[in-house]
Amino acid sequence: MPCSRPRRLIGSLSSHSSFIRPSRTQRLRFSTQHHFYPSGHGFRYGLHGAQLRCASTTAAVAASTPQAKDARSFPTRLKNLFLGTTIGFALILGYYYVTDTRASIHEWLVIPCLRYFYPDAEDAHEFGNRALKALYSFGVHPRERGNPDAKGDLAIEVFGHVLQNPIGTSAGIDKHCDIPDALLAAGPAVVEIGGATPLPQEGNPKPRVWRIPSQKALINRYGLNSEGADHVAMRLRQRVREFAYHMGFGIDEEAEQSILDGKAGVPPGSLQPGKYLAVQVAKNKWTADEDIEAVKKDYVYCVDALARYADIVVVNVSSPNTPGLRGLQKMEPLTDILTAVVGAARKAKRKTPPKVMVKVSPDEDNEEDVRGICDAVWDSGVDGVVVGNTTKTRPDPLPKGYNLPAHEQRLMLEQGGYSGPQTFERTVALVKRYRKLLDGGSYPSPEKEEESPPSSSTSPTTAAEPPTTLFPAASPLETPEATHPPTTDKEIEESVARDAQRLKQETPEAEAESKAQSIIRIPERNNPFSASHTSVDTPPPPPNTEHSAASSPTDTTTSPSPPPQTDHHPAASSSPTPPTPSIPSRSSSRERKIIFATGGITTGAQALEVLAAGADVAQIYTALVYGGIGTVSKIKEEMRAELKRRQRQGR
């Protein structure tokens, strides 16, 4: 049907002899309703456009039948469904990929972008921490997916607590307690934050961090920049209270104390099973090193503020960027400082006090320095040593004979501590020396043993050593000198002769008398005449005691029948009161000191090597800077692959 309305409208307009110009509002309304377009002095009707619009309207009416509409909408809907599903799956897979620490994007895209956009290493570090903190707050942070540690193939016991794996991160990555949980989610079993100083300090002037890309190394002279112990303690307190709230304990001080007392069933520092949070403390740079009392006050102030929120307190006396700090590693001042720190840590307001470790320098490697540090560790009651820090030396480039580029040669002249793969061999050698001296070369005096309160650390005869299938070279069960000092054949013969004089003769009368007494079974291995007796299982009893070391009530299940008793032995009395234990010997009462190793560890094979040398935990820092957030997962995968290879070879 032809569209006749425009013609009628045109005719009606042309019939008016006096045409009055309408207002703007009338023109707009009229043009909208009748397809007229305003012109200079009146209206100009778009006849051609009106005809086209009428034609299109007629076609639309014809196409609006149900059959045509369904035929057109079905392919469109199918296409939209496919497109939406594809986009949804891509987003989900992308999310899981990007937030998985094993994704190669973290090493091959994120790290190069950071280095490109932030030429200054410290700026890149700070941006990375801010980004990781923001991602964690929204729950889209990188994490180790699949829980590969659940198999327990890398589990190790440290301070009486089974850790999921022996890998940790060193202090310096999270100086101000911004991202402890984000780092724990990346897979390490130990995260060390800090170092924290009593009062805030800015550290050394910038720039103070440089990359050596060809060596995958760093040079830094931060100078222990810190926001202060109180600021770090505030963040740790907030973290504990938020955890208490999510666990249903509340968010007040009582709820916080419940978490710190272990009522949630997790370590009070890490707040995660199978993991530890270590907090490093240091002194302010303006505190005079000669004033030991002032130095002690600095460390004790930090411990008082932070110890209750930490599983481990690390005393840093080895930073190369704080003038005079390494001078505190001499035996006398170090013993005084560590004794004060241990005393403050044991007063922490919670059920179980944190452990205390001291971080020592790799540059203090002569025999006198190492032995003095070990003596200070024993005399002060410190629980372990963190072996390694950045070094003032400049190792030769790798591979041997490689010539550094000119700009890297200039950077090597910068003052500060050096860290990188080149320091690994030195770390391994130093760990072996500390393990040997701590296990067999230094002993606490009897006075120190009597005065020091009992500690909850694991005894060397318990499960404090790593599994023998994982680190055989470091197992005390296979290394006698790791549990007691080496004995000579002469000492063994003297011990046997001495015990033989004290034993009753194996006569029928003596056997009848023994049967009439209350029996405390003594392990067969402690009988010098037993075929199963070996000097490795139990060290010989000290000469100055009248009681056999085997008379402890705890050893009651080894032997099926009681061996001959010694004269005047408490078990020979008819009194049911158990005997009072005598003062144990130095070798039997010592607790195995824990060693954390840091310096140059970049691969799983290197981690296994340093653990076999005597370390309990291998810590990384520079490897994380160059390898990204997935470095911990990568190292653990390499460790598992290496262990499987050794098993196939029958090692």
N, C-alpha and C positions, 0 to 999 in steps of 0.2 A: 504494500500500500504506500503510495507516494506521500512524502511528508509535505503537507500543504500549509502548515502553520507559519513558516517564514514568509511565504508570499502574502498571506493575509496581513501579517504584521507590517510588511513593507508598504502594502497598499494603504493601510490605515494611517501610517505615518506620513505618506506623501499627500494624503487628502487634506491635511491641515495646512492652511495658508500662512498662519502665523505660528511658527514653532519657537517655543520659549526654551532657553537653555536650562536643563534641570540641574539640581544641586549635585554635589559629588556623591552624597549618600544615595540619592535616587539613581544616579548613573551606575554605581556599583551594584546596587540591588537588581536593576533592570538587566544589566549585562550578564549577571550571574544566572538569572532565571531564563533569559531568552537568547543567550549566546551572542550578545552584542558586545562590542569592544569600544571603549571611549576613544574619540579622536579629538582633533584640535577644537572644533566649534560645534560639536554635536555628537551623533552616534553613527558609527559605521558598522553595519551588520555583516558578520562573517558568514556569508551564504554558503561558501564552499565547505567551510568547517562544519556548519550545521548539517549539511547534507551527509558529510562523512560520518558525523556522530550518529545521525539517524540510521545510517547503514550499519554501523558497528553495533548499535543497540539492537537492531533487528537480528543480526547474526548471533549476538549473545543470547537473545531470547530463544533462538532456534537451538543453540547449543546447550541450553540449560535443562534439557530433558534428563531424567534420571539415568538412562542408559549411557548417554554421552558423558555425563558427569562422573559416573563410576569408572568408565573406561579411561578417563584422563587421570583420576586421582589415585588409582591402584599402583601404577608404576612410580608415581611421585612419592607415595607413602613408602613403598618398598625401598626406593632409593634413599629416602631420608632415614629410614630405620637402619639400613646398612651403614650409612655414613655416621649416624650417631653411635651405633655399636662399635664401629671401628675406632672412633675418637675416644670413646670411653675405655676400651681395652688398651689403647695406646697410652692414655693417661695413667691407668692403673699400673701397667707394666713399666712405664717410665718412672713412676713413683717408687716402685719396689727396686728398680735398678739403681736409680740415683741415690736412694737411701740405704743401699747395701755397701758396706765397707769394701767388699771384694770387687766392686765395679772398677774397671780400669780408668774410668773417667776421672776419678779422684787424683790419679797420678799423672795422667797424660793430658788432661784438659784443665782441671782446676789449678794445679800447681803452676803450669806455664802461664796461665792467665794472671795469676797473682803476681808472678815475677815480672810480667810485661807491664801491668797497670801500676804496680808498686815496685819501682826499682830499689827503694830502700827496704831492706829486709825487715826492719822493725815495723814499718808501716804495714807491710804485708802480713806480718804476724798479728798485729792488732786488729786488722780488718778480718782476718780469718777467725780470730776468737769472737769478734762481735757477730759475724755471720753465723758461726756455730751456736752461739748463745741464742740468737734469734730463732734459728731453725729448731733448736731444742724446745724453746718455749711454745712453738706451734706443733710440736710432735712430728716434724718432717726432717729430723736430723739423721745423718748417717749412723747406722748401727750394724752390729754383727748379727746377721740373720741366720736362722737355723740352729742356734745354740750348739756349735760344734764341740764345745767343752763338756757337754753332758756325758760323753763317753768316759771321761775321766782318764784319758790316755796321757794327758799332760799335767794331771793333778799333782800337787806337792804340798807338804805340810810345813807351815811357817808359824812359829810362835803358838803352836798348839791348834792352829786353825787350818783346815784344808783349803788351799787356794785352787781355783779352777785351772790355772796355768802359771808358769814361772816368768811371765813377761810383765814389765811395768814401764811406766813413763817417768822420766826424770823431772825434777823441779825446773822451772823456767818456762815451761809451756803454758802453764796457768799460774801466773805469779800472784794474782789477786783473788783467786777463788771465784772466777767467772763461769767456768765450764767443767767442774769436776764430774758431774753426772754425764755430760756429753762425752767426756773422755772415757769414763767407765763403760759407756755403751759401745765404744769402739773395740772392746775386746780385752784390754789388759786386766790383770788381776790386781795390780798395784798402781795407783795414781798418786804422784807426789806433787803437791802444790806449794807455792811459795817461791823464794824465801820471804818470810815476813819479818820485819824489824819492829822494835818497840814503838818508834815514832815514824810517821811518814817521811820518806826521803826520795828525792828525784833521781838519784844515781848520777852517773857521769853525763857530760854534755853529749848531745847528738851531733853527727851520726856516731853510733856506737855498735852497730852490727853490720858485718859484711859477709857476702857469699863468696865462696870459691867454687864455682860450678863444676870445673873440670875434675875436682877432687871430691865433690859432694860434701864439702866441709863448710864450717862457719868460723868466724872470728868475732867475738863479742867482748865488750867491756861495759856491760850494763851498770855495774857498780851497785848491785842489789837495790834497784829501784823498787819501792814498796809503798803501798797505801797505808801501812801500819797494821800492827797486830790486832788492834781493836776493830778496825774496819773489816779485816778478814774474819774475825770472830763473829761479827754481826751477821755476815753472810752465811757462815756455817750454822749459826743459831737459827736463822730463818729457814735454812734448808732442813734442819732437823725438825722444826715445828711443822713445816708443811708436810713432811713425811709422816709425822705423828697424826696430823689431821686426816690424811688419806688412809691411814691404817685404823682410824676410829678411836684414837686415844684422846683427841682434842687438840687444841692449839695453844694451851697455856703452859706455864712453867712446869706444872706437874706432869703434863703429857711429854714435854721435852725430857724431863728426868727419867720417865719410864723408858723412853727409847734409849737413852744413854746407859741405863742399867741393863739393857739387853732383853727387855720384855717382848720386843718384837721379833726376837730370834735371829737378828742380823748384827754384824759388827757395828758399833755406834759411830764409826767414822764413815765407812763406805755406804752403809745402809743397804748393802746388797750381799747376799750369801756368797761365800767363796771369793771375796775381794776385800782389799784394804785401801784406806785413804791415809796417806802420809802427809804430814805438814812440816815443812822445813822452817827453821827459825834461825835468825842471825842477829848480830849486834848492829847498832847504828854506826856509820862510818866516823862520826865525830867523837865516839867514845874512845878514850885513850887505851891503847893495847897494854901499856905498862900498868894501868890501874885494874888489876884482876878483879877486885871487888866490884868496880863499876861494870866491867864486862859480864861478870856473873849476874848482876842485877838486870842487865839487858836481856840475857837469855832467860832468866827466871820470869821476868815480866811477860815475855812471849809465851812461855810454857803455861803460866797461870791463866792467860787469856785463851789459849788454843788447845791445850792438852785434852780437855774433856770432849772435844769434838773430833779427835784424831785417833786412829788406830795405832799410828806410829809417829813419834816426834823425831825429826832428823835435825841434828845440831850441825850447822854448817860452819866449819872452821877452815875451809879450804878454797874459798873464792879467790881467784887471782886478781880480781878487779877492785878489791877493798884493801887499801894499804895497811900492812901490818897484820892482817887477819891470819895468814898462814903461820905467823910466829906463835900463834896460840896452840899449835900442834906439838909443841915441846911437852915433854911428859908432865912436868910439875904444873904449869898453868892449865894444861888440858885436863888433868885429873881433878883439879879444883873445880873447873867449869862443869865437867860432866857429872861430878858428884852433886853439885847444886842442882843441875837439871834433873837428874834422876830423883832427887828428893822432892822437887816440885812436881814432877810428873806423878809420883806415887800419892800425892795429896789431891789429885784431880777429883772433882766432885762427881764421882760415879762409882759404880760397883767394882769394876776392874780397871786398873790404871793402864794407860797406853804404854807401849814399848818405846824404848829410847835407842836411837842409833846415831852414830857420828859419821859425818861425811868427810873423808880424808882426800888429800891431794895426790895426784899421780906423780908430782914432781918431788915429793918427799919420799924417795925410794931407796935411800941408803939404809944399811942394816940398823944403824943406831936409831934413826927416825922411826922405822917400821916397828922395831921392838919396843921403843918407848911408847908408841901409840897403843900397841897391844897391851902393854903393862897398864896404861891408863884405862883402857877398856875394862880390864879385869878388876882393877882397884876401885873404880867408880861404880861398878855394877851395871854398866851399859849392856844392852841386849844384843847389839850387833854393829856392823860397820858397813857403810856405803863406800865401796872402793872405787875411786875415780871421780874426776871432775875435769873441767877444761884445763889445758896445759899451757904454760908459758912458752914451751919449746915449739919449734916449727919442724915437724917431721918431713922426711923426704917425700916427694910426690909419688903417687902410684899411677901406672906401673913404674918400675924402676927405670931410670933413664929418661923419663918424660920431662919435657921442658914446659914450664908453665907459661901461658901467654903473658905479655908485658904488663897488662893491667892487673892480672892476678899476682904477679911478682911484686907489684907495688903494694897491693893489699896485704901481702904476707908480712910487710914491714910494720903494719899497724899494731899498736899495743893492745893486749887483751888475751883472752883465753881461746885456744884453738880446740875445735872438736871436729871429728870426722873419722872415716874408716881407717885412716893411717894410725890411729892410736889404739887399735884393737889388740895387736900383739903385746903392747905394753900393759894393757889392762889384764890380759890373761896371765902374764908373768906376775903381776902384782897380786892378783887374786890367789895364786898358788902360794905366794909367800905369806900372805895374811892367813890363809887357811892353815898352813903348817904351823905358824907361830901361835895362832889362837887355839888350835887343838892340842899342840904338844909342847909349846915353848914357853908359855907364860902361865903362871898360876896365881890365884889370889891367896893372900896370907890367911892363916887360920883366924886371926882377929877379924878380918874383913868378913869371913864366912859367918862368924858368930854374930856380928853386929848387923849384917844386912838382913832385912826381912825376907821371908821366902817369896819366891817369884813363881808365877804360874806358867813360865816358859816350859817347853817340853824338854825332858831329860834326854841326854844323848842315847840312852838305852831304849827310849820310846820311839815313836814314829816321827821324830823331828827331821830325819834324813829323807832325801828324795827317794822315790821308788827306784829299786835296783834295776828295773827293766828300762828306766828312762835315762838315768844318769849314773851308770855303773861306776865311773871313776870317782864320783863324788860321794859314794855311799859309805858311811862309817862302818857298816857291817862288813865291807870288803876291805877297808883301810883301817887297820888297828890303831895307827897313830892318830886317827881322827877322833877316837873316843877316850884314849888315855895315853900317857907318855910312853915311849918305847922302853921296854925292859931288856935287860941283858941276861945271858944265860946264868951268870953268877948270882944275880938277884933272884932268879927263879929257883936255883938250887938252895939258896939260903932260906927262901920262903918255905920250900918243901920240908927242909930239915927242921925248921922252927915249928911248923905245924905238926910234924911227926912226933916231936917231943911232947906236944900238948894233948895228943890223942890217947884215949884209953886203948889198952891192948884188946884185941878181938878175942875175948875168952868167953866161955859159956856164962860165967858169973857176971861179966860186964853186960852181956846181952840180956840176961834175966833182969838185971837192975834197970836197964834202959826200958824194958817193956813195962816195968812198974811205974815209970815216970810219965808225966804228961808230955806228949811228943809234939815237937815242932819240926816238920819235915824240912830237911836241908837239901837244896838242889844237888844232884849227883856231880855236877861239874865242879863244885867247890871242894870235893874230897880230893886231896892231892894224890891219893892212891887209886883213884877211879880211872878206868881206861878212857873215859870220855873227857877227862880233865884237860883243858888247854889253857894256855896263858892268854889267848885272845879273848875268850869269853868273859873272864873276870880278872881284873888286875890283882896282884898279890896283896894281902892285907898289910897295912903299915906296921912297922916293927914295934911301935910304942903302944899298941892296943892289946888288951887281953881277951878281946872278944873276936870271934870269927866274923868276917864280913858277911858270911852266909846266914847269920842268925836273925836276919830281918824277918818279921812275920809275913812280909809280902811274898817271899819265896817259899811257897808251901805246896807246890803241885808238881814239881819236876820229877823227884825221885819216888819210886813206888815203895821203898823201904828206907828207914832212917839209917844213915851211916853212923859210925861211932861218934860219940859226943866228946867235946873237949872238957878238961878239968875245970871245975868251978864255973861251968856254963850256966846261965840263967835258966836254961831249959831243964837242968837237972833238979831244980827245986820243985817241990810239990805244990807250990803256990800257983793258983790259976792266973795271977796278975801277969800280963805280958811284960817282957823285959823292956827296960828303958834303952832306947837306941843310943849308941855311943856316937861321938863326933865322927862323921865320915872322913875318909881321906880326901886330900885335895883332888886327886884324879877322879874319884868316884862321885864327888859332889858337884863337879863343874858342869854347867849347862852349856850345851853347844851354842856358840855364838853364830848368829845369822849374818850372812854376807850378801849384800846387793852389789852387783857389778854394773858399772856404767862407763861407756867410752868406746866408741867405734863399732858398736854392735849394729849390723845392718841386715843380716841374713839369718835364716833358721839354723844353718850349719854353725855360724859363729855363736849363736845363742847356746846351742848344745855344747860347744867347746868351752865356753866360759862357765857353764854350769858343771861340766865334768871337771873343770879345774878347781872347783870348790865353792862356787857361788850358789846361792839358793834362788835368786831372782836376777834376771837380766833386764836392765833398764835401757830405754832408747830415748833419744832426743833429736839429734841431727838427722837420723834416718827418717823420722816423722816429718821433718821440715821438707825434705826432698821427695819423700815417697807419698805424702798425703795421709789422710785419715785412715786409709786401708792398710797402712804398713804393719800394724800389729797382727791383723788377720793373715797377711801374707807371710810374716815370719812364722806364725804358728802352723800354717799349712806346710811350709818348707820343713819345719821340725817334724811333723808327722810323716812326711814323705821320706825324710832321712832315716827316721826310726824304722819305718817299714822296710827300707832298703837294707838296713843292718840286720833286721830279723831274717830277711830272705837269704842273706849271706851267712847266717848262723852266728853272728857276733853277739 
